[in-house]
Amino acid sequence: MTTRNYGNLLLLALFISLAGCQTTEIVAAKTLPQYENIRTMQADSDLDGDGVLDAIDECPETRPNVVIDAKGCEIIIEGGEALEMEFNGFFSQMSSQLSDIYDAVFVKIAESLNDRPKANVFIFGHAAKSEIDTDALATFGFDSLSRNRALIIKNNLVLQYNIDAERIRTYECSNKIIVTDTAFIDPSFEKLTLKNIEAKQRRATLMASSEVHDLMNLEYDSDMQKYGEYAKHCELFE
């Protein structure tokens, strides 16, 4: 064997040895297993579309086109288009005359309603059980004390503050929605020296909303929680 052939054999052996030492790099697949995909989709879901992930959303059924806080719950911005408002006016026994201590409150209510002409107003008249059971209703010719209480607030808004009557709906609730001793912690309640549960029944409740248009067609759970009892127990009369 010549020296040249011997050298070629050595080179060939060295090449084979180096080739045997090489390793193949395995690249991990970019596609996650199916269960990982599902878990990721669940963690990143936002079913009500408010920009807050379901995993940390404390109000998972937020209405569309509203302002929400970091917890995913709706907030009302003063001066904005949205309006959610509630007011309770309390009455003396067997009376539908509203005290003048509410005059300043009505000024603010009227300002809010005039600033938001598309907001709807719902007024619910209530009466205590003792007022309904008494013969005084027939004696004094009252058709319905709870209706009169709702109407006095409506008339006040229409006649004194020029709120369009077409925006206002009045309901008779009688004594069907009972309040508890802790309900309606309201400064006006103390100013009127009213102290017991029965006095809290003698009231009219005003609620105004930019979103709610018909109590018989409440679209969202939040509306059901707020208006559901009124829709169930109160009768529309005007």
C-alpha positions as CSV (number, residue, x, y, z in Angstrom):
1,M,0.0,0.0,0.0
2,T,1.4,3.3,-1.0
3,T,1.8,6.2,1.4
4,R,-0.8,8.2,-0.5
5,N,-3.4,5.4,-0.1
6,Y,-2.7,5.1,3.5
7,G,-3.2,8.7,4.1
8,N,-6.6,8.6,2.4
9,L,-7.7,5.8,4.6
10,L,-6.8,7.7,7.7
11,L,-8.8,10.7,6.5
12,L,-11.8,8.5,5.8
13,A,-11.6,6.9,9.3
14,L,-11.4,10.3,10.9
15,F,-14.5,11.6,9.0
16,I,-16.5,8.5,10.0
17,S,-15.6,9.0,13.7
18,L,-16.6,12.7,13.7
19,A,-19.9,11.9,12.0
20,G,-20.7,9.4,14.7
21,C,-20.2,12.0,17.4
22,Q,-22.7,14.5,16.0
23,T,-26.1,14.9,17.8
24,T,-29.4,15.9,16.3
25,E,-31.1,18.9,18.1
26,I,-34.8,18.4,18.7
27,V,-36.9,21.6,18.5
28,A,-39.9,21.6,20.8
29,A,-43.2,21.9,19.0
30,K,-44.7,25.4,19.2
31,T,-48.3,24.0,19.4
32,L,-49.4,23.4,23.0
33,P,-51.1,20.2,23.9
34,Q,-54.9,20.4,23.6
35,Y,-55.5,20.6,27.4
36,E,-53.0,23.5,27.7
37,N,-54.9,25.4,24.9
38,I,-58.2,24.9,26.7
39,R,-56.7,26.1,30.1
40,T,-55.2,29.1,28.5
41,M,-58.4,30.1,26.7
42,Q,-60.3,29.8,30.0
43,A,-57.9,32.0,31.9
44,D,-57.9,34.7,29.2
45,S,-61.7,34.7,28.6
46,D,-63.8,37.9,29.0
47,L,-67.4,36.8,28.3
48,D,-69.0,40.2,29.0
49,G,-66.5,42.0,26.9
50,D,-65.7,44.7,29.5
51,G,-61.9,44.3,29.3
52,V,-61.6,42.6,32.6
53,L,-60.8,38.9,32.5
54,D,-63.4,36.5,33.9
55,A,-60.9,35.2,36.5
56,I,-60.9,38.5,38.3
57,D,-64.2,40.0,37.2
58,E,-66.5,40.6,40.2
59,C,-69.3,41.7,37.9
60,P,-69.3,39.1,35.2
61,E,-72.4,40.4,33.3
62,T,-71.6,44.0,32.8
63,R,-73.9,45.9,30.4
64,P,-72.4,47.0,27.1
65,N,-71.0,50.5,26.6
66,V,-70.6,51.4,30.3
67,V,-67.6,52.6,32.3
68,I,-66.2,49.9,34.6
69,D,-63.7,49.9,37.5
70,A,-60.7,47.6,37.9
71,K,-63.0,44.9,39.3
72,G,-65.2,44.9,36.2
73,C,-68.1,46.7,37.9
74,E,-70.0,49.6,36.4
75,I,-69.3,53.1,37.8
76,I,-71.3,56.3,37.2
77,I,-69.4,59.4,36.2
78,E,-71.0,62.7,37.2
79,G,-71.7,64.7,34.1
80,G,-71.6,61.7,31.8
81,E,-74.5,60.3,29.8
82,A,-75.3,57.4,32.1
83,L,-77.6,57.9,35.1
84,E,-78.7,55.5,37.9
85,M,-80.4,57.3,40.7
86,E,-82.6,56.4,43.7
87,F,-84.5,58.6,46.2
88,N,-86.9,57.8,49.0
89,G,-89.3,60.3,50.3
90,F,-91.1,59.5,53.6
91,F,-94.6,60.6,54.7
92,S,-96.5,61.1,57.9
93,Q,-99.3,58.7,58.9
94,M,-102.2,58.7,56.4
95,S,-100.6,61.6,54.5
96,S,-99.5,62.1,50.9
97,Q,-98.0,65.6,51.5
98,L,-94.2,65.6,51.0
99,S,-92.2,67.5,53.6
100,D,-90.3,70.7,52.4
101,I,-87.1,69.2,53.7
102,Y,-86.8,67.5,50.4
103,D,-86.8,70.7,48.4
104,A,-83.0,70.8,48.0
105,V,-83.0,67.2,47.0
106,F,-85.5,67.8,44.2
107,V,-83.4,70.6,42.8
108,K,-80.5,68.1,42.3
109,I,-82.8,65.4,40.9
110,A,-84.2,67.8,38.4
111,E,-80.7,69.0,37.4
112,S,-79.6,65.4,36.7
113,L,-82.8,64.6,34.7
114,N,-82.5,67.8,32.7
115,D,-78.9,67.0,31.9
116,R,-79.9,63.5,30.7
117,P,-83.1,63.9,28.7
118,K,-83.2,60.3,27.7
119,A,-83.2,58.9,31.2
120,N,-86.5,57.3,32.4
121,V,-88.1,57.9,35.8
122,F,-90.0,55.3,37.8
123,I,-91.9,56.3,40.9
124,F,-93.2,53.7,43.3
125,G,-95.8,54.6,46.0
126,H,-95.9,52.5,49.2
127,A,-98.1,52.4,52.3
128,A,-97.9,50.8,55.7
129,K,-100.1,47.8,56.5
130,S,-101.9,49.8,59.2
131,E,-102.8,52.5,56.7
132,I,-104.3,50.1,54.3
133,D,-106.3,48.2,57.0
134,T,-107.8,51.3,58.5
135,D,-111.2,52.6,57.6
136,A,-109.7,56.1,57.3
137,L,-109.0,55.5,53.7
138,A,-112.7,55.3,52.9
139,T,-113.6,58.0,55.4
140,F,-111.4,60.6,53.8
141,G,-112.1,59.5,50.3
142,F,-108.6,58.3,49.3
143,D,-108.7,56.0,46.4
144,S,-105.2,54.9,47.1
145,L,-102.7,56.4,49.5
146,S,-99.8,54.8,47.8
147,R,-100.9,56.1,44.4
148,N,-101.2,59.6,45.8
149,R,-97.7,59.4,47.2
150,A,-96.3,58.5,43.9
151,L,-98.3,61.2,42.1
152,I,-97.2,64.0,44.5
153,I,-93.6,63.4,43.5
154,K,-94.4,63.2,39.8
155,N,-96.4,66.4,39.9
156,N,-93.6,68.1,41.8
157,L,-91.1,67.2,39.0
158,V,-93.5,68.2,36.2
159,L,-95.0,71.4,37.6
160,Q,-92.1,72.8,39.6
161,Y,-89.1,71.6,37.5
162,N,-90.6,71.1,34.0
163,I,-89.7,67.5,33.7
164,D,-91.6,66.0,30.7
165,A,-94.4,63.8,32.1
166,E,-93.9,61.3,29.3
167,R,-90.6,60.3,30.9
168,I,-92.3,59.4,34.2
169,R,-94.2,56.2,35.1
170,T,-95.9,55.8,38.4
171,Y,-96.7,52.5,40.2
172,E,-98.8,51.5,43.1
173,C,-97.0,49.1,45.4
174,S,-99.3,49.3,48.4
175,N,-97.6,47.4,51.2
176,K,-96.3,44.5,49.1
177,I,-92.6,45.4,49.3
178,I,-91.7,45.2,53.0
179,V,-88.6,46.9,54.3
180,T,-86.4,45.8,57.2
181,D,-85.3,47.8,60.3
182,T,-81.9,48.4,58.7
183,A,-83.2,49.7,55.3
184,F,-83.1,53.3,54.2
185,I,-80.4,54.8,56.3
186,D,-81.4,58.3,55.2
187,P,-80.8,61.6,56.9
188,S,-84.3,62.8,56.0
189,F,-85.7,59.9,58.0
190,E,-84.1,61.1,61.2
191,K,-85.0,64.8,60.4
192,L,-88.7,63.8,60.2
193,T,-88.3,62.0,63.6
194,L,-89.4,58.7,62.0
195,K,-88.0,55.8,63.9
196,N,-89.9,52.5,63.3
197,I,-90.3,50.0,60.5
198,E,-93.8,51.0,59.8
199,A,-92.7,54.6,59.1
200,K,-90.3,53.3,56.5
201,Q,-93.2,51.7,54.7
202,R,-94.8,55.1,54.3
203,R,-92.8,56.3,51.4
204,A,-92.5,56.9,47.7
205,T,-89.4,55.6,45.8
206,L,-88.0,57.4,42.8
207,M,-85.6,55.5,40.5
208,A,-84.1,57.0,37.3
209,S,-82.1,55.1,34.7
210,S,-80.5,55.8,31.4
211,E,-80.6,52.1,30.6
212,V,-83.9,50.7,31.9
213,H,-86.9,51.5,29.7
214,D,-89.5,48.9,30.6
215,L,-89.8,47.0,33.9
216,M,-91.5,44.2,32.1
217,N,-88.5,43.7,29.9
218,L,-85.4,43.8,32.1
219,E,-82.4,42.5,30.1
220,Y,-79.6,42.2,32.7
221,D,-79.2,40.5,36.0
222,S,-78.1,43.8,37.6
223,D,-81.4,45.4,36.5
224,M,-83.4,42.4,37.8
225,Q,-81.7,42.8,41.2
226,K,-82.6,46.4,41.3
227,Y,-86.0,46.5,39.7
228,G,-87.2,42.9,39.9
229,E,-89.3,43.2,43.1
230,Y,-91.0,46.4,41.8
231,A,-91.8,44.7,38.5
232,K,-93.3,41.7,40.3
233,H,-95.3,43.5,43.0
234,C,-96.2,47.0,41.7
235,E,-99.0,48.0,39.4
236,L,-98.4,50.6,36.7
237,F,-101.3,53.2,36.8
238,E,-100.0,56.3,35.0
